[in-house]
Every structure is written in structure tokens, then in C-alpha cells.
């Protein structure tokens, strides 16, 4: 496995952001992507937003998938306050399990699973957690559940993990080929996490600046029909 640059690496934070001002769009209103229901308890619906350019690329990627497969969208935008909550909660868990670790060790280990809030691609509307489904919308086996931690999955959550089935590895390859072809980059510790336009994307692609920085969702929240 090649060396992985973690989100906590200072090289990521050092990438400048030149915010392009592109809007966040609600995928539930667009209707062209299959949206998983596991996040629908979020009454504000923040999870369903993405930068418009990211959505365009996902739709292009979906068109390139083999017949009988679809993208299954789970989460996009994440408010900065929620990102910090997730990061602090996981860091506290690691601290309890490894009291001998330094602050930097905790931060580095935590960033395998949750990005530090100040550079989080989700909080820029640039990242998406997604998987593959069949034509009837049934989620396909990708080797681990989405959002499996490195500890629980024995590292099988890493995109290039070798402790998964041949079928799961093949599906990860299909997902990777489709998303890479439209310009997205993967966070290698999470097979489901892909992004475009953020600092991690810029570092991985050699772009001079990131297009999207952390933002707040300020669009008016119009109730959706039958929203849970």
C-alpha cells in the first residue's frame, strides 16, 4: 500500500483557498441521484447539499458506470460545528483507549476517520460519502459498511485493503474508475469518501489553490414533501 497523506498533515492545511463562491445545491430537489435514507432524520437537510460543480461531476460519473449500477449518495455537506463534534468525539475515544499517545498522535489517528474541522472537505460542500447500488437501489457489498472505523474493520475500510473479497475489491475499483475519471479524489482510509475542489483535492492533484473553503448553509429551508 502506498504512503497515505492524512487530513491532519500540515501540507493539507498549507494549501491556500481561493473561494469561488459556487452555490450549494439540494440533491433532493435535483432528483437525478439515488439518496440513501440513513441521514434523513437531519431535519435541516444539510446532508443533502453539495457544491454545484461536485454534483455535476457525480452525474457524469454515474453515466459512466456499468449497466445495472447506480451511485447511492449518503452524505455531502456537514456544518462546521457538526464536523467538530464528530472529530472531538472520535479523538476522545482514541484518547481513552490510548492514554499513552501524544496530542499529535491522537490528532493524526483521528484524522484517518474524521477530518480536522478547519480543513474538512465536507464542511466546504466539496466531499461526498457514497457507494454503489444495483438498478433497484439495493446497496452493494463493498467489503465493509460505510463509515466503518479502522479499528472495527481491521483496516478493511482503507480503499486498497486486501482483506476483503474479490467481488468487493472489484466494485471498489469500478467506483474509483468512475469518480477519478471526472476529477474527484479519494481519501484512502475511507473507500466511500470522495471530493473535488477542496484542499485535499488540490494537494493530491497538484492544483495551486482549493476552490471551496468551509462554508455555512444559509439557503432558506423549504419543507420537502413527506420529509421525515
DAFENFEN-V270667 format. One record per pair of residues at least 4 apart in sequence whose ideal C-beta (glycine too) atoms are under 8 Angstrom apart, sorted by the first residue. I is the first residue (numbers start at 1). J is the second residue. D is the distance in Angstrom with one decimal. If there is no record, write none. Layout:
# DAFENFEN-V270667
I/J/D ; I/J/D
This chain:
# DAFENFEN-V270667
1/158/7.1 ; 1/160/5.4 ; 2/160/7.8 ; 4/158/7.9 ; 4/188/4.7 ; 4/189/6.4 ; 5/9/5.1 ; 5/11/6.7 ; 5/12/7.0 ; 5/200/8.0 ; 5/203/6.8 ; 5/204/7.5 ; 6/12/8.0 ; 6/108/6.0 ; 6/111/4.8 ; 6/112/6.3 ; 6/189/7.4 ; 7/12/5.8 ; 7/111/4.3 ; 7/115/4.2 ; 7/116/6.0 ; 7/119/6.4 ; 7/120/7.7 ; 7/187/7.1 ; 7/200/6.4 ; 8/12/7.6 ; 8/107/5.1 ; 8/108/4.9 ; 8/110/7.6 ; 8/111/3.7 ; 8/116/5.7 ; 9/13/7.9 ; 10/14/5.9 ; 11/15/7.5 ; 11/203/5.9 ; 12/119/5.6 ; 12/199/5.3 ; 12/200/5.6 ; 12/203/5.6 ; 13/116/7.9 ; 13/118/6.9 ; 13/119/5.3 ; 13/199/7.1 ; 15/199/4.2 ; 15/202/4.8 ; 15/203/5.5 ; 15/209/7.1 ; 15/210/5.5 ; 16/208/7.7 ; 16/209/5.0 ; 16/210/7.1 ; 17/199/6.7 ; 17/209/6.5 ; 17/210/4.6 ; 17/211/7.9 ; 17/212/7.5 ; 17/213/3.9 ; 18/209/4.2 ; 18/210/7.1 ; 18/211/6.8 ; 19/211/7.4 ; 19/212/6.8 ; 19/213/4.9 ; 19/215/7.9 ; 20/197/7.8 ; 20/211/4.7 ; 20/212/6.9 ; 22/51/5.1 ; 22/52/5.5 ; 22/53/5.8 ; 22/211/7.3 ; 22/212/7.0 ; 23/51/7.4 ; 23/52/5.7 ; 23/219/7.9 ; 24/49/4.3 ; 24/50/6.7 ; 24/51/6.1 ; 24/52/7.7 ; 24/77/6.0 ; 24/125/4.8 ; 24/215/7.2 ; 24/217/6.2 ; 24/219/6.5 ; 25/29/7.6 ; 25/30/6.5 ; 25/49/6.6 ; 25/50/6.4 ; 25/51/7.6 ; 25/52/5.0 ; 25/55/5.8 ; 26/30/7.1 ; 26/45/6.9 ; 26/48/5.5 ; 26/49/5.7 ; 26/219/7.4 ; 27/33/5.6 ; 27/35/6.1 ; 27/48/4.9 ; 27/49/7.2 ; 27/50/6.3 ; 27/55/6.5 ; 27/73/6.2 ; 27/76/6.9 ; 28/35/6.3 ; 28/45/7.0 ; 28/48/4.9 ; 28/224/6.0 ; 29/224/7.9 ; 30/55/6.6 ; 32/59/5.7 ; 32/62/7.9 ; 33/55/7.7 ; 33/58/6.3 ; 33/59/7.1 ; 33/62/7.0 ; 33/71/6.0 ; 33/73/4.9 ; 34/70/5.3 ; 34/71/6.7 ; 34/72/5.2 ; 34/73/6.6 ; 34/133/6.0 ; 34/137/5.6 ; 35/48/6.6 ; 35/72/7.9 ; 35/73/5.0 ; 35/74/8.0 ; 36/72/5.5 ; 36/73/6.5 ; 36/74/4.7 ; 36/139/7.5 ; 37/228/7.7 ; 38/74/6.4 ; 39/47/4.2 ; 39/48/7.6 ; 39/74/6.5 ; 39/75/5.5 ; 40/227/7.2 ; 40/228/4.7 ; 41/228/6.2 ; 42/46/6.0 ; 42/47/5.2 ; 43/227/7.7 ; 44/217/7.5 ; 44/221/6.0 ; 45/49/7.5 ; 45/221/6.6 ; 45/224/7.2 ; 45/227/7.4 ; 46/77/5.4 ; 46/78/6.8 ; 46/79/5.7 ; 46/82/7.7 ; 46/217/5.4 ; 47/74/7.9 ; 47/75/4.7 ; 47/76/6.2 ; 47/77/6.8 ; 47/78/7.2 ; 48/76/6.5 ; 48/77/7.8 ; 49/76/5.6 ; 49/77/4.0 ; 49/125/6.1 ; 49/217/6.1 ; 49/219/7.6 ; 50/54/4.6 ; 50/55/5.0 ; 50/58/7.7 ; 50/76/4.0 ; 50/77/6.3 ; 50/125/5.6 ; 50/126/7.9 ; 50/128/6.2 ; 51/55/7.3 ; 51/124/7.6 ; 51/125/4.4 ; 51/126/5.9 ; 51/196/7.9 ; 51/197/6.5 ; 51/212/5.7 ; 52/56/6.5 ; 53/57/6.6 ; 53/196/6.8 ; 53/197/6.4 ; 53/211/7.7 ; 54/58/6.5 ; 54/76/7.6 ; 54/125/7.1 ; 54/126/6.1 ; 54/128/6.5 ; 54/184/7.8 ; 54/195/7.6 ; 54/196/5.1 ; 54/197/6.8 ; 55/59/6.5 ; 56/60/6.6 ; 57/61/6.3 ; 57/179/7.9 ; 57/182/4.2 ; 57/183/5.9 ; 57/184/6.1 ; 57/196/5.8 ; 58/62/6.3 ; 58/71/6.2 ; 58/73/7.5 ; 58/128/6.7 ; 58/130/7.6 ; 58/179/7.9 ; 58/182/7.6 ; 59/63/6.8 ; 60/64/6.9 ; 60/182/4.7 ; 61/65/7.2 ; 61/71/6.8 ; 61/178/4.3 ; 61/179/5.1 ; 61/181/6.8 ; 61/182/4.7 ; 61/184/7.3 ; 62/70/6.4 ; 62/71/4.8 ; 62/178/7.4 ; 64/177/7.9 ; 64/178/4.9 ; 64/181/6.1 ; 64/182/7.7 ; 65/69/4.4 ; 65/70/6.9 ; 65/71/7.2 ; 65/132/7.6 ; 65/174/6.9 ; 65/178/5.4 ; 66/174/6.5 ; 68/134/6.1 ; 68/135/4.9 ; 69/132/5.5 ; 69/133/7.2 ; 69/134/6.7 ; 69/135/7.4 ; 69/140/7.5 ; 69/174/6.9 ; 70/132/7.2 ; 70/133/5.0 ; 70/134/7.4 ; 70/135/6.5 ; 70/137/7.2 ; 71/130/5.5 ; 71/131/7.8 ; 71/132/6.8 ; 71/133/7.5 ; 72/130/6.1 ; 72/131/5.0 ; 72/132/6.4 ; 72/133/4.1 ; 72/137/7.3 ; 72/139/5.9 ; 73/128/6.5 ; 73/130/5.1 ; 74/128/8.0 ; 74/129/4.6 ; 74/130/5.8 ; 74/131/6.9 ; 74/146/6.1 ; 74/192/7.3 ; 75/122/7.3 ; 75/128/7.2 ; 75/129/4.4 ; 76/122/7.2 ; 76/125/6.6 ; 76/127/7.1 ; 76/128/5.1 ; 76/129/7.8 ; 77/122/6.5 ; 77/123/7.4 ; 77/125/4.5 ; 77/217/6.3 ; 78/82/5.3 ; 78/83/5.1 ; 78/86/7.8 ; 78/120/7.0 ; 78/122/3.8 ; 78/123/5.6 ; 79/83/7.0 ; 79/123/6.8 ; 79/216/6.9 ; 79/217/6.4 ; 80/84/6.4 ; 80/117/5.8 ; 80/120/7.3 ; 80/123/4.7 ; 80/214/5.4 ; 80/216/7.3 ; 81/85/6.6 ; 82/86/6.5 ; 83/87/6.3 ; 83/114/7.5 ; 83/115/7.0 ; 83/117/4.6 ; 83/120/4.6 ; 83/122/6.2 ; 83/123/4.9 ; 84/88/6.0 ; 84/117/4.2 ; 85/89/6.1 ; 86/90/6.4 ; 86/114/4.9 ; 87/91/6.1 ; 87/110/6.1 ; 87/114/4.5 ; 87/115/7.1 ; 87/116/6.2 ; 87/117/5.6 ; 87/120/8.0 ; 88/92/6.2 ; 89/93/6.7 ; 90/94/6.5 ; 90/110/5.1 ; 90/113/5.8 ; 90/114/5.0 ; 90/149/7.9 ; 91/95/6.2 ; 91/106/5.4 ; 91/107/7.0 ; 91/110/4.3 ; 91/114/8.0 ; 92/96/6.5 ; 93/97/6.4 ; 94/98/5.8 ; 94/101/7.1 ; 94/106/5.4 ; 94/109/5.4 ; 94/110/5.8 ; 95/99/6.8 ; 95/101/7.1 ; 95/106/5.5 ; 98/105/7.5 ; 98/106/7.5 ; 98/109/7.8 ; 101/105/3.9 ; 101/106/5.3 ; 101/109/7.2 ; 102/106/7.1 ; 103/107/6.4 ; 104/108/6.2 ; 105/109/6.1 ; 106/110/6.0 ; 107/111/6.4 ; 107/116/6.8 ; 108/112/7.8 ; 110/114/5.9 ; 110/116/7.9 ; 111/115/6.2 ; 111/116/5.9 ; 112/150/5.5 ; 112/189/4.4 ; 113/149/5.5 ; 113/150/6.5 ; 113/189/6.9 ; 113/190/7.2 ; 115/119/6.4 ; 115/120/4.0 ; 115/121/6.5 ; 115/122/7.1 ; 115/200/8.0 ; 116/120/6.8 ; 117/123/6.8 ; 117/214/8.0 ; 118/214/7.4 ; 119/198/7.8 ; 119/199/5.3 ; 119/200/7.5 ; 120/124/7.1 ; 120/127/7.7 ; 120/214/6.9 ; 121/126/4.7 ; 121/127/3.5 ; 121/187/7.9 ; 121/193/7.9 ; 121/195/4.2 ; 121/198/3.9 ; 121/199/7.5 ; 121/200/5.8 ; 121/201/7.3 ; 122/126/7.6 ; 122/127/4.6 ; 123/214/4.4 ; 123/215/7.2 ; 124/197/7.4 ; 124/198/5.0 ; 124/210/7.7 ; 124/212/4.1 ; 124/213/5.6 ; 124/214/5.4 ; 124/215/6.3 ; 125/212/6.2 ; 125/215/6.2 ; 126/195/4.9 ; 126/196/6.0 ; 126/197/4.7 ; 126/198/3.8 ; 126/201/6.9 ; 126/210/8.0 ; 126/211/7.9 ; 126/212/4.4 ; 127/193/6.2 ; 127/194/6.9 ; 127/195/3.9 ; 127/198/6.5 ; 128/193/7.7 ; 128/194/5.7 ; 128/195/7.1 ; 129/146/6.4 ; 129/147/7.3 ; 129/190/7.8 ; 129/192/4.9 ; 129/193/5.7 ; 130/175/8.0 ; 130/192/6.2 ; 130/194/6.9 ; 131/139/6.1 ; 131/140/7.0 ; 131/142/5.7 ; 131/146/5.8 ; 131/175/7.3 ; 131/192/5.7 ; 132/139/7.6 ; 132/140/4.6 ; 132/142/6.8 ; 132/171/5.7 ; 132/174/7.0 ; 132/175/5.7 ; 133/137/5.2 ; 133/138/5.8 ; 133/139/5.4 ; 133/140/6.1 ; 134/138/5.0 ; 134/140/6.3 ; 140/171/5.7 ; 141/165/7.5 ; 141/167/6.7 ; 141/168/5.5 ; 141/171/7.3 ; 142/146/7.6 ; 142/164/8.0 ; 142/168/5.4 ; 142/171/5.5 ; 142/172/5.9 ; 142/175/7.6 ; 142/191/6.2 ; 142/192/7.4 ; 143/156/5.5 ; 143/161/6.8 ; 143/164/3.2 ; 143/165/6.6 ; 143/168/3.5 ; 143/169/7.0 ; 143/172/6.8 ; 143/191/7.3 ; 144/148/4.0 ; 144/153/4.5 ; 144/156/4.8 ; 144/157/5.1 ; 144/164/7.3 ; 144/191/7.6 ; 146/192/4.8 ; 147/190/8.0 ; 147/192/7.3 ; 148/152/5.4 ; 148/153/4.1 ; 148/156/7.1 ; 148/157/4.6 ; 149/153/6.6 ; 149/157/6.9 ; 150/154/7.9 ; 150/155/5.5 ; 150/157/5.9 ; 150/158/7.3 ; 150/189/6.7 ; 153/157/4.5 ; 153/161/8.0 ; 154/163/6.3 ; 155/161/5.7 ; 155/163/6.9 ; 156/161/4.6 ; 156/163/5.2 ; 156/164/5.3 ; 157/161/7.1 ; 157/189/6.6 ; 157/190/6.0 ; 157/191/6.5 ; 158/188/6.2 ; 158/189/5.5 ; 158/190/8.0 ; 158/191/7.3 ; 159/172/6.3 ; 159/176/7.1 ; 159/186/5.6 ; 159/188/5.0 ; 159/189/7.7 ; 159/190/7.4 ; 159/191/4.3 ; 160/188/6.7 ; 161/191/7.9 ; 162/169/7.8 ; 164/168/4.3 ; 164/169/5.6 ; 164/172/7.9 ; 165/169/6.9 ; 166/170/6.2 ; 167/171/6.5 ; 168/172/6.5 ; 169/173/6.5 ; 170/174/6.7 ; 171/175/6.4 ; 172/176/6.1 ; 172/191/5.4 ; 173/177/6.2 ; 174/178/6.5 ; 175/179/6.2 ; 175/191/7.6 ; 176/180/5.7 ; 176/186/6.4 ; 177/181/6.3 ; 178/182/7.3 ; 179/184/4.3 ; 179/186/7.2 ; 179/194/5.1 ; 180/184/6.6 ; 180/185/7.6 ; 180/186/7.6 ; 183/196/5.7 ; 183/205/7.8 ; 184/194/4.4 ; 184/195/6.3 ; 184/196/4.8 ; 184/201/7.5 ; 185/194/6.9 ; 185/195/6.1 ; 185/196/7.3 ; 185/200/6.8 ; 185/201/4.9 ; 185/204/4.5 ; 185/205/6.5 ; 186/190/7.8 ; 186/191/7.2 ; 186/193/6.7 ; 186/194/5.4 ; 187/193/4.4 ; 187/194/7.7 ; 187/195/7.3 ; 187/200/6.7 ; 195/200/6.1 ; 195/201/5.2 ; 196/201/5.5 ; 197/201/5.8 ; 197/202/7.9 ; 197/210/6.4 ; 197/211/4.0 ; 197/212/4.3 ; 198/202/7.1 ; 198/210/5.4 ; 198/211/7.9 ; 198/212/5.5 ; 199/203/6.4 ; 199/210/4.5 ; 200/204/6.2 ; 201/205/5.9 ; 201/207/7.1 ; 201/210/6.9 ; 202/206/7.8 ; 202/207/4.1 ; 202/208/7.4 ; 202/209/6.3 ; 202/210/4.5 ; 223/227/6.2
